[in-house]
Amino acid sequence: MTTEDHENLTPLKQRHGVPRELSACHTAVVDGYVVEGHVPADVIDRLLRERPPLAGVAVPGMPVGSPGMEVPGRPAERYSVVGFDRAGRTRVFERR
């Protein structure tokens, strides 16, 4: 595994086809897939197991209750994990 810190993630996001509306605070490339934002680990496991024809998955924003965004005393928000392809097409990959 290689970790790189970047001051500006925009070129990385553009190179990997992350649609602007799905852009979030964290970007990773995992076994050829882009993982954008606070995507749950079990969703990444599913992505790698099923290998759908996507460029990646994203959780836009920082919904309360997503990984790392838990707030004591506040219930988790409903949110979608969005799949996207290199042409910028999107679809809901999973609802939480």
C-alpha positions in Angstrom: 0.0 0.0 0.0 1.2 3.5 -0.9 0.0 6.6 0.8 0.5 10.1 -0.6 -0.5 13.4 0.9 -1.5 16.1 -1.6 -2.2 19.8 -0.9 -4.5 19.9 -3.9 -6.5 16.8 -4.7 -8.3 18.3 -7.7 -5.8 17.0 -10.4 -6.0 13.5 -8.8 -9.8 13.6 -8.8 -9.9 14.8 -12.4 -7.4 12.1 -13.5 -9.6 9.4 -12.0 -12.9 10.8 -13.3 -14.5 11.9 -10.0 -17.5 14.0 -11.0 -17.3 17.4 -9.4 -20.7 17.0 -7.6 -19.4 13.9 -5.9 -16.1 15.4 -4.8 -15.4 15.0 -1.1 -12.5 15.5 1.4 -10.8 12.2 0.9 -9.7 10.4 -2.3 -8.2 6.9 -2.5 -7.5 4.5 -5.3 -8.1 0.9 -4.2 -7.2 -1.9 -6.6 -8.1 0.3 -9.6 -11.3 1.9 -8.1 -11.6 5.4 -6.8 -13.1 5.7 -3.3 -14.2 9.2 -2.6 -15.3 10.5 0.8 -16.5 8.6 3.8 -17.3 5.3 2.1 -18.0 2.4 4.6 -15.4 -0.4 4.5 -18.0 -3.0 3.8 -19.1 -1.1 0.7 -15.4 -1.1 -0.5 -15.3 -4.9 0.2 -18.5 -5.3 -1.9 -17.0 -3.1 -4.7 -13.8 -5.3 -4.8 -15.8 -8.5 -4.7 -18.4 -7.7 -7.3 -16.0 -5.6 -9.6 -18.8 -3.6 -11.3 -18.0 -1.6 -14.5 -17.5 1.6 -12.5 -14.6 4.0 -12.0 -15.4 4.2 -8.3 -17.8 5.0 -5.5 -18.4 8.2 -3.5 -20.2 9.6 -0.5 -20.5 13.3 -1.2 -20.4 15.6 1.8 -19.9 14.4 5.3 -23.2 12.8 6.4 -23.5 12.2 10.1 -23.1 8.5 10.8 -20.8 7.8 7.9 -17.4 6.4 8.9 -15.5 8.9 10.9 -18.5 11.2 11.1 -20.3 9.7 14.0 -21.7 12.2 16.5 -22.6 11.0 20.0 -26.3 11.5 20.7 -27.2 12.2 17.1 -28.8 9.5 14.9 -27.1 8.6 11.6 -28.4 10.4 8.6 -29.6 8.5 5.6 -27.2 8.8 2.7 -26.3 7.1 -0.6 -23.1 5.7 -1.8 -22.9 6.7 -5.4 -21.2 4.7 -8.2 -19.7 6.6 -11.1 -18.1 5.7 -14.4 -15.3 7.5 -16.4 -18.0 9.3 -18.5 -19.4 11.0 -15.4 -22.6 8.9 -15.3 -23.8 8.1 -11.7 -26.1 5.7 -10.0 -26.8 4.8 -6.5 -24.6 1.9 -5.5 -26.0 1.5 -2.0 -28.3 3.3 0.4 -27.5 3.7 4.1 
